Amino acid sequence: MLFSFCKLFPLFVSLLVLFLPCIHHSDFPCEVGFVESVDDLVEPNDLMNFTQFSLEYIEKEEIFHNNLFEPRFGGHQTLAEREKSFYARNQTLHCGFVKGPPGYPSTGFDLDEKDKAYMYTCKVVVSSCIFGSFDFLRRPTRRLISDYSKENVCFVMFVDEQTLSKLSSEGNTPDDSGHVGLWKIVIMRNSPYKDMRKTGKVPKFLSHRLFPFSRYSIWLDSKMRLQTDPMLIIEYFLWRTKSEYAISNHYDRHCVWEEVLQNKRLNKYNHTAIDEQFTFYQSDGLTKFDPSDLNTPLPSYVPEGSFIVRAHTPMSNLFSCLWFNEVDRFTSRDQLSFGYTYLKLRRMNPDKPFYLNMFKDCERRALAKLFRHRAVPSSPPAS
């Protein structure tokens, strides 16, 4: 046996050298210079130097005259209302959770009042979701989370009833306080969309609506296990860079044109719907990403959107609402609408900066361990 191994070892080394260049560099994390302890953290005093204005949200819509009215979670935003919503000023805008007139059914994403009461106490939030039993429950690595964060940060996992049943059958039954490990399990009933991927965008983008008294939030997709203290993440990606929003660039694609082709090639969504969205964006000024342009406002127009760090400032909240509204109006493929939304917001508010930190994807990989989604039966692309 040893002799055979010795004979084959040179061949193994040759194959490794041959295929090593094919391993994408983005598969590996890079070093992130966190401070040594959360005990040394001091929140910056100049946080309020970000653009200030007041946002209110449309809570209810009345019946439209001479039309069959169907309440929608995202509401019925007109193109004129959409255009005005991009201005960073005092305004009332669509941002999900829109109810119909009295007597009409709920538009969805219904939560228990006790869970809402708990969520209203949160000042710093780490959140994720599993809908349709699409993933296993990945618990944050407890030994890497400080005692401070365990006591002061809310870790909230949104699930539907199907997922809760599946998780319980796998031994992840919530305790008397509703927790599985650090995760507080919050049940979402009555999905606002048939497409569960689109439903998942509600907690992803609208943390400032779900946690209205929180100052900071961290979103991570359910395919990831958090292995970094949340307060260290906030200090590194927001406080140290004087940013109000942080998201990583895509590991491979930087131009929306490339992302459109990849989504269609892999049948990620209905091709006609993608074309309609992309045509609309081009007609409204979306241009190709040019890495040679020194004035390019971002290192990429395509994010790897599985990890988002936010300060709940007016500009950050506005961007989140605008991005959500694009997903509500068009496709659930949020990487298609990110660049357009950011560039349009920036274009329409030249004197009101939005401090977005687009960090390296290898840094994202240092924050959490990435897993594959749970195997599910194949299905046609969502329409």
Secondary structure as the mmCIF struct_conf table of DSSP 4:
data_model
#
loop_
_struct_conf.conf_type_id
_struct_conf.id
_struct_conf.beg_label_comp_id
_struct_conf.beg_label_asym_id
_struct_conf.beg_label_seq_id
_struct_conf.end_label_comp_id
_struct_conf.end_label_asym_id
_struct_conf.end_label_seq_id
HELX_RH_AL_P HELX_RH_AL_P1 LEU A 2 PHE A 19
HELX_RH_3T_P HELX_RH_3T_P1 LEU A 20 CYS A 22
BEND BEND1 ILE A 23 ILE A 23
HELX_RH_3T_P HELX_RH_3T_P2 HIS A 25 ASP A 27
BEND BEND2 PHE A 28 PHE A 28
BEND BEND3 GLU A 36 GLU A 36
HELX_RH_3T_P HELX_RH_3T_P3 VAL A 38 ASP A 40
HELX_RH_3T_P HELX_RH_3T_P4 ASN A 45 ASN A 49
BEND BEND4 PHE A 50 PHE A 50
STRN STRN1 LEU A 55 TYR A 57
STRN STRN2 LYS A 60 LYS A 60
HELX_LH_PP_P HELX_LH_PP_P1 GLU A 62 PHE A 64
TURN_TY1_P TURN_TY1_P1 HIS A 65 ASN A 66
BEND BEND5 ASN A 67 ASN A 67
TURN_TY1_P TURN_TY1_P2 PHE A 73 GLY A 74
HELX_RH_AL_P HELX_RH_AL_P2 LEU A 79 SER A 85
TURN_TY1_P TURN_TY1_P3 PHE A 86 PHE A 86
BEND BEND6 TYR A 87 TYR A 87
BEND BEND7 ARG A 89 ASN A 90
STRN STRN3 GLN A 91 LEU A 93
BEND BEND8 GLY A 96 GLY A 96
STRN STRN4 LYS A 99 LYS A 99
BEND BEND9 PRO A 101 PRO A 101
TURN_TY1_P TURN_TY1_P4 PRO A 102 GLY A 103
BEND BEND10 TYR A 104 TYR A 104
HELX_LH_PP_P HELX_LH_PP_P2 PRO A 105 SER A 106
BEND BEND11 GLY A 108 GLY A 108
STRN STRN5 ASP A 110 ASP A 110
HELX_RH_AL_P HELX_RH_AL_P3 GLU A 113 MET A 119
TURN_TY1_P TURN_TY1_P5 TYR A 120 THR A 121
BEND BEND12 LYS A 123 LYS A 123
STRN STRN6 VAL A 124 ILE A 130
TURN_TY1_P TURN_TY1_P6 GLY A 132 SER A 133
BEND BEND13 ASP A 135 ASP A 135
HELX_RH_3T_P HELX_RH_3T_P5 ARG A 142 LEU A 144
BEND BEND14 ILE A 145 ILE A 145
HELX_RH_AL_P HELX_RH_AL_P4 ASP A 147 ASN A 152
STRN STRN7 VAL A 153 VAL A 159
HELX_RH_AL_P HELX_RH_AL_P5 GLU A 161 SER A 169
TURN_TY1_P TURN_TY1_P7 GLU A 170 GLY A 171
TURN_TY1_P TURN_TY1_P8 ASP A 176 SER A 177
BEND BEND15 GLY A 178 GLY A 178
STRN STRN8 HIS A 179 VAL A 180
TURN_TY1_P TURN_TY1_P9 GLY A 181 LEU A 182
STRN STRN9 TRP A 183 ILE A 187
STRN STRN10 ARG A 189 ARG A 189
BEND BEND16 ASN A 190 ASN A 190
BEND BEND17 PRO A 192 ASP A 195
HELX_RH_AL_P HELX_RH_AL_P6 MET A 196 THR A 199
TURN_TY1_P TURN_TY1_P10 GLY A 200 GLY A 200
HELX_RH_AL_P HELX_RH_AL_P7 LYS A 201 PHE A 205
HELX_RH_AL_P HELX_RH_AL_P8 SER A 207 LEU A 210
BEND BEND18 PHE A 211 PHE A 211
TURN_TY1_P TURN_TY1_P11 PRO A 212 PHE A 213
BEND BEND19 ARG A 215 ARG A 215
STRN STRN11 TYR A 216 LEU A 220
TURN_TY1_P TURN_TY1_P12 SER A 222 LYS A 223
STRN STRN12 MET A 224 LEU A 226
BEND BEND20 THR A 228 THR A 228
HELX_RH_AL_P HELX_RH_AL_P9 PRO A 230 ILE A 234
HELX_RH_PI_P HELX_RH_PI_P1 GLU A 235 TRP A 239
TURN_TY1_P TURN_TY1_P13 ARG A 240 LYS A 242
BEND BEND21 GLU A 244 GLU A 244
STRN STRN13 TYR A 245 ASN A 249
HELX_LH_PP_P HELX_LH_PP_P3 HIS A 250 HIS A 250
BEND BEND22 TYR A 251 ASP A 252
BEND BEND23 CYS A 255 CYS A 255
HELX_RH_AL_P HELX_RH_AL_P10 VAL A 256 ARG A 265
TURN_TY1_P TURN_TY1_P14 LEU A 266 ASN A 267
BEND BEND24 TYR A 269 TYR A 269
HELX_RH_AL_P HELX_RH_AL_P11 HIS A 271 SER A 283
TURN_TY1_P TURN_TY1_P15 ASP A 284 GLY A 285
TURN_TY1_P TURN_TY1_P16 PRO A 291 SER A 292
TURN_TY1_P TURN_TY1_P17 LEU A 294 ASN A 295
BEND BEND25 PRO A 297 PRO A 299
BEND BEND26 TYR A 301 VAL A 302
STRN STRN14 PRO A 303 ALA A 311
HELX_RH_AL_P HELX_RH_AL_P12 PRO A 314 ARG A 329
BEND BEND27 PHE A 330 PHE A 330
BEND BEND28 SER A 332 SER A 332
HELX_RH_3T_P HELX_RH_3T_P6 ASP A 334 LEU A 336
TURN_TY1_P TURN_TY1_P18 SER A 337 SER A 337
HELX_RH_AL_P HELX_RH_AL_P13 PHE A 338 MET A 348
TURN_TY1_P TURN_TY1_P19 PRO A 350 ASP A 351
BEND BEND29 LYS A 352 LYS A 352
STRN STRN15 LEU A 356 PHE A 359
HELX_RH_AL_P HELX_RH_AL_P14 ASP A 361 LEU A 367
STRN STRN16 ALA A 368 LEU A 370
HELX_LH_PP_P HELX_LH_PP_P4 ARG A 372 ALA A 375
HELX_LH_PP_P HELX_LH_PP_P5 PRO A 380 ALA A 382
#
